[in-house]
Amino acid sequence: MPKRDIYLLSPKALAPETIAVAFAKTSRAPESFREIAAELTDEKSAQFHEKWVVGYGHASVAEHAVLHLALENVSRIAVEAIESNRLASYTEKSTRYQKWDSDAFTIPPELQDSPLQPEFTRTVGLLFETYQRSLEPVKTLVSGQAARRANETDEAYDRRVRSQYVDSCRFLLPAAANANLGLTANGRVIENTLRKLLSHPLAEVRQIGAEIKREARAEIPTLVKYAEPVPYLIETIRNLSALALPSDHSTAPFCELIDYDEYGEEKILAAALYRSSGVAYAQALNAVRAAPQPVRRQWAEALLGRLTRFDIPLRELEHATFTFDLIMDQGAYAEFKRHRMMTQTPQRLGCDLGYVTPRRIVEAGFEAEYRAAMDCAAETYYKLAAFNSDVAQYVVPNGYNRRVLASFNLRTAYHFCQLRSAANAHFSIRRIAQKVAEEIRRVYPLLSEFMFIKEDETWQAVEENYFG
């Protein structure tokens, strides 16, 4: 009997494309991965990919070639485009734990030599200057409210206080603010990412796509060389923009459950029974529908009762979905967008929905300067929007609201609500998470009771305690 063998095909020794071919060949070659890899060269690997991945469309092979890309000084609005690809891993510079220098922003290429560029630069400069001036008074306020803990070091205390005052001041940072971003993805995802970036309406994003392609070709030349702009994406985005409805400035709830599976709890319990039974799904569903509530409660307990806050529920929870229409400030959306297992449709960032004001800004005596900067940003935004509504996004600060349509299943809801209602989550996203959890508990009372939600806080309390 052959001995089990588990080992690493190291990228230190083999090129990413070669590793991908070594894994691909095992479907038809009896040799070990070591033996297959030993026979490969970069040239043979390129020929394999040219024939099978490019020629015959066996794109899954490209998933075995993985790259780690470092992107520095890209705008926050460009980060959104990059991170819109679901099957990649991202880590970005945090507006919660780091402070921004006054020149750390991108001027959109579309504004080069434009008469609007000076006003854009002045407005973004004002936002950064106001941000810088806000740090000290809000820090003084927070320091007076946060007593030092026993045996807490200066470094630990400074870190704890900083996370609170920077949390409030970040609402002034515009979407033009630069960020650093680490991206890990396989060749198949990178190729799709490149096609989307190269087809984007913003010039900065297209430039980033071209630069990523240049760097990726050094490691996976065959897998990305045919990544080009996609007419379908370019023309569809243009056509949909032409069909845009007039903006609605009327008051709307910030969290509205607009659709959900009415029989979702029954379907999830039936799927759980189906997993370990020898019956058709229809029989399992009928059994759930015929069961009295105490029995359903026992089944729900069997499915979810042993969960801890560190566990991921079984996939049966994916058989029921919700759709929410949400309004949140741009700072909250920057965190919300990371939940890529959702299906999200964000509207273009703008100023039509107004902005929020953090309570600490008010209490620190900085409200007048804050509002003056936010109003100035809106004035410049509307001038830019008349020129190019996509470019106008760069000047919009984190404090302005935007809409996003989000569809996700109960398993994803567990993850989002638990993570984003936690005490260390930003208060903007805690408000959203608490309200989403409240809505899900209303329609799925049986299966939602096992979520670990911060119970000593409500979305109303977040509004009262953190917003002016």
Salt bridges, closest charged atoms under 4 A:
ASP5 OD2 - ARG34 NH1 3.01
GLU50 OE1 - LYS225 NZ 2.94
GLU63 OE2 - ARG188 NH1 2.61
GLU80 OE2 - ARG402 NH1 2.84
GLU83 OE1 - LYS337 NZ 3.46
GLU92 OE2 - ARG76 NH1 2.23
GLU92 OE1 - LYS337 NZ 3.30
GLU92 OE1 - ARG338 NE 3.96
GLU119 OE2 - LYS383 NZ 2.92
GLU152 OE1 - ARG160 NH2 2.80
ASP154 OD1 - ARG148 NH1 3.08
GLU155 OE2 - ARG159 NH1 3.79
ASP158 OD2 - ARG162 NH1 2.66
ASP167 OD2 - ARG96 NH2 2.82
GLU191 OE2 - ARG195 NH2 3.30
GLU215 OE2 - ARG214 NH2 3.12
GLU228 OE2 - LYS213 NZ 3.07
ASP261 OD2 - LYS267 NZ 3.01
GLU266 OE1 - ARG289 NE 2.78
GLU266 OE2 - ARG296 NH2 3.34
GLU301 OE1 - ARG297 NH1 3.05
GLU316 OE2 - ARG275 NE 3.06
GLU318 OE2 - ARG315 NE 3.16
GLU318 OE2 - ARG411 NH1 2.78
GLU335 OE2 - ARG170 NH2 3.04
GLU335 OE1 - ARG420 NH1 3.18
ASP352 OD2 - HIS249 NE2 3.72
GLU367 OE2 - ARG371 NE 2.78
GLU369 OE1 - ARG133 NH2 2.88
GLU379 OE2 - LYS383 NZ 3.91
ASP390 OD1 - ARG348 NE 3.01
GLU438 OE2 - LYS435 NZ 2.99
GLU439 OE2 - LYS435 NZ 3.50
GLU439 OE1 - ARG442 NH2 2.81
GLU449 OE2 - ARG297 NH2 2.75
GLU455 OE2 - ARG441 NH2 2.99
ASP456 OD1 - LYS454 NZ 2.98
GLU457 OE1 - ARG430 NE 2.80
GLU463 OE2 - ARG431 NE 2.95
